[in-house]
Amino acid sequence: MRATQEQIAEIAGVTRATVSYVLCGRAKELKITDAVAARVRRAARKLGYTPNHAARALVSGRSMTLGLLLGDAAGHVAPFWSAIAEGVEAEALSAGYDVLLIRARGEPAATGLRCLRERRVDALIALGRSAGGEKAWRDAPVPPVVIRSLGPRGLPCVGLDSRPGIEAAVEHLARLGHRRLMWVGPNYAAADRGEVVRQAAERRGLQAAAVDLGNVANPWTDAADAQIAFWRQMLARAMPKRLPATAVLCWNDRMALGLYAMLAERGLKVPRDVSVVGFDDDEAPLALPPLSSVSHEFAKMGTEATRLALRLVAGELSPGAAAKAVSLVPSRFVPRQSTAPVPEPEN
């Protein structure tokens, strides 16, 4: 026979109402302690309890589903968004929520907002630049949570703090004996990652040259091999024939792989002649040699976005506080074989 909430309550030593609140995801909202909630869930697992989704939604007044908005207005989906989606799903499932993927070519934002208004989802997490009018986003029943600056301003936001990972990367290179570093990136990244590299190098008494690639468009919608070839060509034109550095930090991993190819064309090997550091840590382990990289912590960004969305659903943030809510995930440096001690000078 199917287990009941009354049986769970008896085993857990709580009331049936407490069981209902825990299993429909309202434990924190109703200030049920973590210990009691864990006891209820253990009892439910022991009995093999399977909740009735429709009944649970009726009791809670919620769909128990989060919407995950994928793609921009042209329908493009970045490869690394899958890692963010994994973080979203894992955190949502642990809170008793399902995740609905929303990808509507041409109008993903409008589709997501319609799901919110129709209460098909309790909250919306947006990955990607989406058209759809700032007023419509802010007037949603629950303000959507956007990843970094990919949505209108004045909305709950999850971003990346690039400083911890870059600081660790520069410290790693300094310990390997590198005294002359180079940062390579587009000018719109210079005020962010490039400036952090400069400051980190300055604090350690290191030289840090910069190669500004200009206001070049990021070819993120192209295939990986096309992106790498694009960056190889850009770097070949922009970087001096004789590098004034023994280590190069790149704006992202695919640019770093383009640098691999460019250095090979010049007869230089990584890391024997030049150490290379990327950013994102998405495909870095697959490089030859495996690429040292600053991790964008995509899965953790998904986790934090989900936690923020659930706080909004629970009414823990006022409209004013929600508009200013920003959660920054610290980046992390992952050393691999693309960085090595500085080469000995030739006799």
C-alpha positions as CSV (number, residue, x, y, z in Angstrom):
1,M,0.0,0.0,0.0
2,R,1.1,3.6,-0.6
3,A,2.7,5.3,2.4
4,T,0.8,8.2,3.9
5,Q,1.9,11.4,5.5
6,E,0.3,10.3,8.7
7,Q,2.7,7.3,8.8
8,I,5.6,9.6,8.2
9,A,4.5,11.9,11.0
10,E,4.3,9.0,13.4
11,I,7.8,7.7,12.6
12,A,9.3,11.2,12.6
13,G,7.5,12.3,15.8
14,V,5.9,15.4,14.3
15,T,2.4,16.5,13.2
16,R,1.0,15.7,9.8
17,A,1.0,19.4,9.0
18,T,4.8,19.5,9.6
19,V,5.3,16.6,7.2
20,S,3.2,18.4,4.6
21,Y,5.1,21.6,4.9
22,V,8.5,19.9,4.7
23,L,7.6,17.8,1.7
24,C,6.1,20.7,-0.2
25,G,9.3,22.7,0.3
26,R,8.1,25.2,2.9
27,A,10.2,24.2,5.8
28,K,12.5,27.3,5.8
29,E,9.6,29.6,5.2
30,L,7.7,28.3,8.2
31,K,10.9,28.1,10.3
32,I,10.9,24.3,10.7
33,T,14.4,23.4,11.9
34,D,16.8,21.6,9.6
35,A,17.0,18.7,12.1
36,V,13.2,18.2,12.0
37,A,13.1,18.6,8.2
38,A,15.8,16.0,7.9
39,R,13.9,13.6,10.2
40,V,10.8,13.9,8.1
41,R,12.7,13.3,4.9
42,R,14.4,10.2,6.4
43,A,11.1,8.8,7.4
44,A,9.6,9.5,4.0
45,R,12.5,7.6,2.3
46,K,12.2,4.7,4.7
47,L,8.6,4.3,3.8
48,G,9.2,4.8,0.1
49,Y,6.8,7.8,0.1
50,T,6.0,9.2,-3.3
51,P,4.3,12.7,-3.2
52,N,1.3,13.5,-5.3
53,H,2.6,16.5,-7.3
54,A,-0.9,17.9,-8.0
55,A,-1.9,17.7,-4.4
56,R,1.3,19.1,-3.2
57,A,0.9,22.1,-5.5
58,L,-2.6,22.6,-4.4
59,V,-1.6,22.7,-0.7
60,S,1.4,24.9,-1.2
61,G,-0.1,27.2,-3.9
62,R,3.0,26.7,-5.9
63,S,4.0,24.7,-9.0
64,M,7.2,23.5,-7.3
65,T,9.0,24.2,-10.5
66,L,11.7,26.7,-11.5
67,G,12.0,28.0,-15.0
68,L,15.5,28.1,-16.6
69,L,15.6,30.4,-19.5
70,L,18.2,29.3,-22.1
71,G,19.4,31.1,-25.2
72,D,19.3,34.6,-26.5
73,A,16.8,36.2,-28.9
74,A,18.4,34.4,-31.8
75,G,18.2,31.0,-30.1
76,H,21.9,30.7,-29.4
77,V,22.9,28.6,-26.4
78,A,26.4,28.8,-25.0
79,P,28.1,25.4,-24.3
80,F,29.1,26.3,-20.8
81,W,25.4,27.0,-19.8
82,S,25.0,23.2,-19.4
83,A,27.3,23.4,-16.3
84,I,25.2,26.2,-14.9
85,A,22.1,24.2,-15.6
86,E,23.6,21.3,-13.6
87,G,24.1,23.5,-10.6
88,V,20.5,24.8,-10.9
89,E,19.0,21.3,-11.2
90,A,21.0,19.8,-8.3
91,E,20.0,22.6,-5.9
92,A,16.4,22.7,-7.1
93,L,16.0,18.9,-6.6
94,S,17.4,19.1,-3.1
95,A,14.7,21.7,-2.3
96,G,12.0,19.5,-3.8
97,Y,11.7,21.5,-7.0
98,D,11.7,20.5,-10.6
99,V,13.3,22.5,-13.4
100,L,11.6,23.5,-16.7
101,L,13.9,24.4,-19.5
102,I,12.6,27.3,-21.6
103,R,14.1,27.9,-25.0
104,A,11.8,29.7,-27.4
105,R,13.6,31.0,-30.5
106,G,12.9,34.7,-31.0
107,E,11.2,35.4,-27.7
108,P,12.7,33.4,-24.8
109,A,12.2,36.2,-22.3
110,A,8.5,36.6,-23.2
111,T,8.0,32.9,-23.0
112,G,9.6,32.7,-19.5
113,L,7.6,35.7,-18.2
114,R,4.4,34.1,-19.5
115,C,5.2,30.9,-17.6
116,L,5.6,33.1,-14.5
117,R,2.3,34.8,-14.9
118,E,0.5,31.6,-15.6
119,R,2.1,30.1,-12.5
120,R,3.6,27.2,-14.4
121,V,6.9,28.1,-12.6
122,D,7.4,29.8,-9.3
123,A,10.5,31.7,-10.3
124,L,12.7,32.2,-13.4
125,I,16.5,32.0,-13.8
126,A,17.8,33.6,-16.9
127,L,20.9,32.5,-18.8
128,G,21.7,34.6,-21.8
129,R,20.9,38.0,-23.1
130,S,17.2,38.1,-23.7
131,A,15.1,40.7,-25.3
132,G,11.9,41.7,-23.5
133,G,11.7,45.1,-22.0
134,E,13.0,46.0,-18.6
135,K,9.6,47.0,-17.3
136,A,8.1,43.6,-18.1
137,W,10.9,41.9,-16.2
138,R,10.6,44.1,-13.2
139,D,6.8,43.8,-13.1
140,A,6.9,40.0,-13.1
141,P,5.1,38.3,-10.1
142,V,8.5,37.2,-8.9
143,P,11.5,39.1,-10.3
144,P,13.7,36.8,-12.5
145,V,17.2,36.0,-11.3
146,V,19.7,36.9,-14.0
147,I,23.3,35.6,-14.4
148,R,25.8,38.4,-14.1
149,S,24.7,41.3,-16.3
150,L,22.8,39.3,-18.8
151,G,19.4,40.8,-18.1
152,P,18.0,44.2,-17.2
153,R,19.5,46.2,-14.3
154,G,17.6,46.4,-11.0
155,L,17.0,42.6,-10.8
156,P,18.4,39.9,-8.5
157,C,21.7,38.9,-9.9
158,V,24.4,36.3,-9.6
159,G,27.9,37.1,-10.8
160,L,31.5,36.0,-10.6
161,D,34.2,37.6,-8.5
162,S,37.2,37.1,-10.8
163,R,39.8,38.4,-8.3
164,P,40.4,35.3,-6.1
165,G,41.2,33.1,-9.0
166,I,43.4,35.6,-10.8
167,E,45.2,36.5,-7.6
168,A,46.0,32.8,-7.1
169,A,47.1,32.4,-10.8
170,V,49.5,35.3,-10.5
171,E,50.8,34.0,-7.2
172,H,51.3,30.6,-8.8
173,L,53.3,32.1,-11.7
174,A,55.4,34.2,-9.2
175,R,56.3,31.0,-7.3
176,L,57.4,29.4,-10.5
177,G,59.9,32.3,-11.0
178,H,58.0,34.3,-13.6
179,R,58.7,38.0,-13.3
180,R,57.4,39.2,-16.7
181,L,53.7,38.5,-17.3
182,M,51.4,39.5,-20.1
183,W,47.6,39.9,-20.2
184,V,45.7,39.4,-23.5
185,G,42.0,40.3,-24.0
186,P,39.5,42.6,-25.6
187,N,39.2,46.1,-24.3
188,Y,35.8,45.5,-22.7
189,A,37.5,43.0,-20.4
190,A,40.4,45.2,-19.5
191,A,38.6,47.0,-16.7
192,D,37.7,43.7,-15.2
193,R,40.1,40.8,-15.5
194,G,42.9,42.8,-17.1
195,E,43.0,45.3,-14.2
196,V,42.9,42.5,-11.6
197,V,46.0,41.0,-13.3
198,R,47.8,44.3,-13.3
199,Q,47.1,44.9,-9.6
200,A,48.0,41.4,-8.6
201,A,51.3,41.6,-10.5
202,E,52.1,45.1,-9.1
203,R,51.6,43.9,-5.5
204,R,54.2,41.1,-6.1
205,G,56.7,43.3,-7.8
206,L,56.1,41.7,-11.2
207,Q,55.9,43.4,-14.6
208,A,52.6,43.0,-16.4
209,A,52.4,44.0,-20.1
210,A,48.9,44.1,-21.7
211,V,47.8,43.4,-25.3
212,D,44.5,45.0,-26.0
213,L,42.7,43.2,-28.8
214,G,40.3,46.2,-29.2
215,N,36.5,46.1,-29.3
216,V,36.5,42.7,-31.1
217,A,33.2,40.8,-31.1
218,N,33.3,37.6,-29.1
219,P,32.6,34.7,-31.6
220,W,30.9,32.6,-28.9
221,T,28.2,31.4,-31.2
222,D,30.8,29.8,-33.6
223,A,32.0,26.2,-33.3
224,A,34.9,25.6,-31.0
225,D,37.5,25.1,-33.7
226,A,36.3,28.3,-35.5
227,Q,36.6,30.3,-32.3
228,I,40.2,28.9,-31.7
229,A,41.2,29.8,-35.2
230,F,39.7,33.3,-34.8
231,W,41.7,34.0,-31.7
232,R,44.9,32.5,-33.2
233,Q,44.6,35.0,-36.1
234,M,43.8,37.9,-33.8
235,L,46.8,37.1,-31.5
236,A,49.2,36.6,-34.4
237,R,48.4,40.2,-35.5
238,A,48.4,41.8,-32.1
239,M,51.2,40.2,-30.2
240,P,54.8,41.2,-30.7
241,K,57.1,38.8,-32.5
242,R,59.4,38.7,-29.5
243,L,57.3,38.2,-26.4
244,P,58.2,40.5,-23.5
245,A,57.0,37.9,-21.0
246,T,57.5,34.4,-19.9
247,A,53.9,33.8,-19.0
248,V,50.6,34.9,-20.7
249,L,47.2,35.1,-19.0
250,C,44.3,35.0,-21.5
251,W,40.7,36.3,-21.4
252,N,39.2,32.8,-21.8
253,D,40.2,29.2,-22.5
254,R,39.5,29.2,-26.3
255,M,41.7,32.3,-26.7
256,A,44.4,30.4,-24.8
257,L,44.1,27.5,-27.2
258,G,44.4,29.9,-30.0
259,L,47.6,31.1,-28.3
260,Y,48.8,27.5,-28.2
261,A,48.5,27.4,-32.0
262,M,50.1,30.8,-32.6
263,L,53.1,30.0,-30.4
264,A,53.6,26.7,-32.2
265,E,53.7,28.6,-35.5
266,R,56.5,30.7,-34.0
267,G,58.4,27.6,-32.9
268,L,57.6,28.0,-29.2
269,K,56.3,25.3,-26.9
270,V,54.0,25.4,-23.9
271,P,55.1,25.4,-21.1
272,R,58.8,25.0,-22.0
273,D,59.1,28.4,-23.6
274,V,55.9,30.2,-22.4
275,S,53.5,29.4,-19.6
276,V,49.8,29.9,-20.4
277,V,46.8,30.5,-18.2
278,G,43.2,30.6,-19.4
279,F,39.9,31.6,-17.9
280,D,36.6,29.6,-17.6
281,D,38.0,26.1,-17.0
282,D,35.4,24.6,-19.3
283,E,37.5,22.7,-21.9
284,A,40.9,23.3,-20.2
285,P,41.5,19.7,-19.0
286,L,41.2,18.5,-22.7
287,A,44.0,20.7,-24.0
288,L,47.5,19.4,-24.8
289,P,49.1,20.1,-22.5
290,P,46.2,20.5,-20.1
291,L,45.6,24.2,-19.5
292,S,45.9,26.0,-16.2
293,S,42.8,28.0,-15.9
294,V,40.8,30.3,-13.6
295,S,37.5,28.5,-13.0
296,H,34.3,30.4,-13.7
297,E,32.6,28.1,-11.2
298,F,29.6,27.6,-13.5
299,A,27.9,25.0,-11.4
300,K,28.2,27.1,-8.3
301,M,26.7,30.1,-10.1
302,G,23.7,27.9,-10.9
303,T,23.5,26.8,-7.3
304,E,23.6,30.4,-6.0
305,A,21.0,31.5,-8.6
306,T,18.7,28.8,-7.5
307,R,19.1,29.6,-3.8
308,L,18.4,33.3,-4.6
309,A,15.3,32.3,-6.6
310,L,14.0,30.1,-3.8
311,R,14.4,33.0,-1.3
312,L,12.3,35.2,-3.6
313,V,9.6,32.5,-3.8
314,A,9.6,32.2,0.0
315,G,9.1,36.0,0.4
316,E,12.4,36.4,2.3
317,L,13.3,39.6,0.3
318,S,11.3,42.8,0.0
319,P,10.9,44.2,-3.5
320,G,13.6,46.8,-2.8
321,A,16.0,44.2,-1.4
322,A,15.3,41.9,-4.3
323,A,16.2,44.6,-6.8
324,K,19.6,45.1,-5.1
325,A,20.3,41.4,-4.4
326,V,23.7,40.4,-5.8
327,S,25.5,37.2,-5.1
328,L,29.1,36.9,-6.2
329,V,30.7,33.5,-6.6
330,P,34.5,33.5,-6.0
331,S,36.6,32.2,-8.9
332,R,39.2,29.5,-8.3
333,F,42.6,28.8,-10.0
334,V,43.2,25.3,-11.2
335,P,46.9,24.6,-12.0
336,R,47.8,22.2,-14.8
337,Q,50.7,21.3,-17.1
338,S,50.6,24.6,-19.2
339,T,52.5,26.4,-16.4
340,A,56.0,25.5,-15.4
341,P,59.1,27.2,-13.9
342,V,60.5,30.1,-15.9
343,P,62.9,28.8,-18.6
344,E,66.6,29.3,-18.0
345,P,68.2,32.0,-20.1
346,E,70.2,30.9,-23.1
347,N,73.9,31.2,-22.9
